[in-house]
Amino acid sequence: MTAKSISTSDRVLRKEIIGSRRFSNYLLVVVVNLGGIGFLLASLSSYLKVNFLPFADPTQLIFLPQGLVMGFYGVAALLLSLYLWLTILWNVGAGYNEFNKETGKVHIFRWGFPGKNRKIDISYPLEDVQSIRVEVKEGLNPKRAMYMRTKGRNPLPLSRVGQPIPLSELENEGAELARFLGVPLEGL
């Protein structure tokens, strides 16, 4: 599910956005971590001529160039897994979209990477919202996203980044939001 609706009343619509803490990211980081450790142990085994892997015998590898390259791959994979673990820890991309008729504001909040721009916090007046646009691109690299068009500004993405959202869910969320805001739904 891309976002869950939390409606406190018929005047406030809030959608939580899932960030980096998804099952697929946890699975990916574990696989990359295990692969990196395996390559590093194979490299050390070929250099020291002591078998550190129970399922293979990398002592038969010549250290230059095979063992050295495996060590490079192992270090690269461990650095990548460190980056992925930190992204999960910081929950990059998580946040919410809040549409509040009581205050007359649209509030978009996301967590980013640490630094001065860690918090992405944007507010717009509701009257500036012109439409909700749904963008669907199929093919090798599919894209399914929802944008909010506002007066005098670029379209602002409202959907999460990562796995493509199921088309029916994207249509339903877009229609619900457009109906709530009283603006047209574009792109379908």
C-alpha positions in Angstrom: 0.0 0.0 0.0 1.4 3.4 -0.9 -0.2 5.5 1.7 -2.9 5.0 4.3 -5.7 7.6 4.7 -6.2 9.0 8.1 -9.3 11.2 8.0 -9.9 12.9 11.3 -13.0 14.6 9.8 -14.6 15.4 6.5 -12.4 18.6 6.6 -9.0 17.0 6.9 -7.4 14.4 4.7 -4.0 13.0 5.7 -2.0 10.4 3.8 1.0 8.7 5.4 3.8 8.0 2.9 6.0 4.9 3.4 9.7 5.7 3.2 12.7 3.4 3.0 11.5 1.0 5.7 9.9 -1.5 3.3 10.3 -5.3 3.4 12.0 -5.2 -0.1 14.7 -2.8 1.2 15.4 -5.0 4.2 15.7 -8.1 2.0 18.0 -6.3 -0.5 20.3 -5.0 2.2 20.6 -8.5 3.8 21.4 -10.1 0.4 24.0 -7.4 -0.5 25.6 -7.7 3.0 25.9 -11.5 2.8 27.3 -11.3 -0.7 29.9 -8.7 0.3 31.0 -10.8 3.3 31.2 -13.8 1.0 33.4 -12.0 -1.6 35.6 -10.6 1.1 36.1 -14.0 2.8 36.9 -15.5 -0.6 39.5 -12.8 -1.2 41.1 -13.4 2.2 41.0 -17.2 1.7 42.9 -16.8 -1.6 45.5 -14.5 0.0 46.1 -16.4 3.2 45.5 -19.9 1.7 43.2 -20.7 4.6 39.6 -21.7 3.6 37.1 -19.3 5.4 34.1 -20.5 3.3 32.4 -23.8 4.2 30.7 -24.2 0.8 33.6 -23.5 -1.5 37.4 -23.6 -1.7 38.7 -20.2 -2.7 42.2 -21.2 -1.6 42.7 -22.4 -5.2 42.3 -18.9 -6.6 45.3 -16.9 -7.5 45.3 -13.8 -5.4 46.5 -11.5 -8.2 44.2 -10.7 -10.0 41.2 -12.9 -9.0 41.4 -12.7 -5.2 42.1 -9.0 -5.3 39.1 -8.3 -7.6 36.9 -10.4 -5.2 38.1 -8.3 -2.3 37.3 -5.1 -4.2 33.8 -6.5 -4.9 33.4 -7.4 -1.2 34.4 -4.0 0.0 32.1 -2.3 -2.6 29.2 -4.5 -1.5 29.7 -3.8 2.2 29.9 0.0 1.5 26.7 -0.3 -0.5 25.0 -2.2 2.3 26.1 0.4 4.8 24.5 3.1 2.7 21.3 1.1 2.4 21.2 0.4 6.2 21.6 4.2 6.9 18.9 5.0 4.4 16.6 2.6 6.2 17.7 3.9 9.6 16.9 7.5 8.6 13.7 6.4 6.9 14.4 8.6 3.8 11.2 9.4 1.9 8.8 8.9 4.7 6.3 11.6 5.6 2.7 12.7 4.9 0.5 14.8 2.7 -2.2 16.7 4.6 -5.0 18.6 3.0 -6.8 20.7 5.6 -9.9 22.6 4.8 -10.1 24.1 8.3 -6.8 25.9 8.0 -7.0 26.3 4.2 -3.5 24.7 3.8 -1.9 21.8 1.9 1.0 20.5 4.0 3.6 18.2 2.4 6.3 16.7 4.7 9.1 14.3 3.9 12.3 13.1 5.6 15.5 13.4 3.6 19.2 12.6 4.2 20.8 14.2 7.3 22.0 17.8 6.9 20.5 21.2 6.8 17.7 20.0 4.4 16.8 16.8 6.4 13.2 18.0 6.8 11.3 18.8 3.6 8.3 20.8 4.7 6.2 22.6 2.2 2.9 24.4 2.7 0.5 25.9 0.0 -2.9 27.6 0.3 -5.7 25.3 -0.8 -6.9 27.9 -3.3 -3.6 27.5 -5.3 -4.3 23.9 -6.1 -5.4 23.7 -9.8 -5.6 19.9 -10.3 -4.4 16.5 -9.4 -2.5 14.8 -12.2 -1.9 11.0 -12.5 1.0 10.0 -14.7 1.3 6.4 -16.0 4.2 5.2 -18.1 4.5 1.5 -18.9 7.4 -0.4 -20.3 10.9 -1.4 -19.1 11.0 1.3 -16.4 7.3 1.8 -15.4 6.3 5.0 -13.7 3.0 5.5 -11.8 2.9 8.7 -9.9 0.4 11.4 -8.6 1.2 15.1 -8.8 -0.5 18.2 -7.5 -0.5 21.2 -9.9 -0.5 24.6 -8.3 -0.6 28.1 -9.6 2.8 29.4 -10.7 4.8 26.4 -9.5 6.0 23.1 -10.9 3.9 20.0 -10.2 4.6 18.6 -6.8 4.9 14.7 -6.4 2.5 13.3 -3.9 3.2 9.5 -4.2 6.0 7.5 -2.8 9.2 6.6 -4.7 10.1 3.0 -5.4 7.9 0.2 -6.5 5.2 1.2 -9.0 1.8 1.7 -7.4 -1.0 -0.6 -8.7 -3.0 1.3 -11.3 -6.3 0.8 -9.5 -4.9 2.1 -6.2 -3.4 5.1 -8.0 -6.7 5.9 -9.7 -8.7 5.5 -6.5 -6.3 7.8 -4.5 -6.3 10.4 -7.2 -10.0 10.4 -7.6 -10.5 10.6 -3.8 -8.1 13.5 -3.5 -9.5 15.4 -6.5 -13.0 15.0 -5.1 -11.9 16.1 -1.6 -10.2 19.2 -3.0 -12.9 19.9 -5.6 -10.4 20.1 -8.5 -10.1 18.1 -11.7 -8.2 14.9 -12.1 -5.9 14.8 -15.1 -4.1 12.1 -16.9 -6.6 9.2 -16.9 
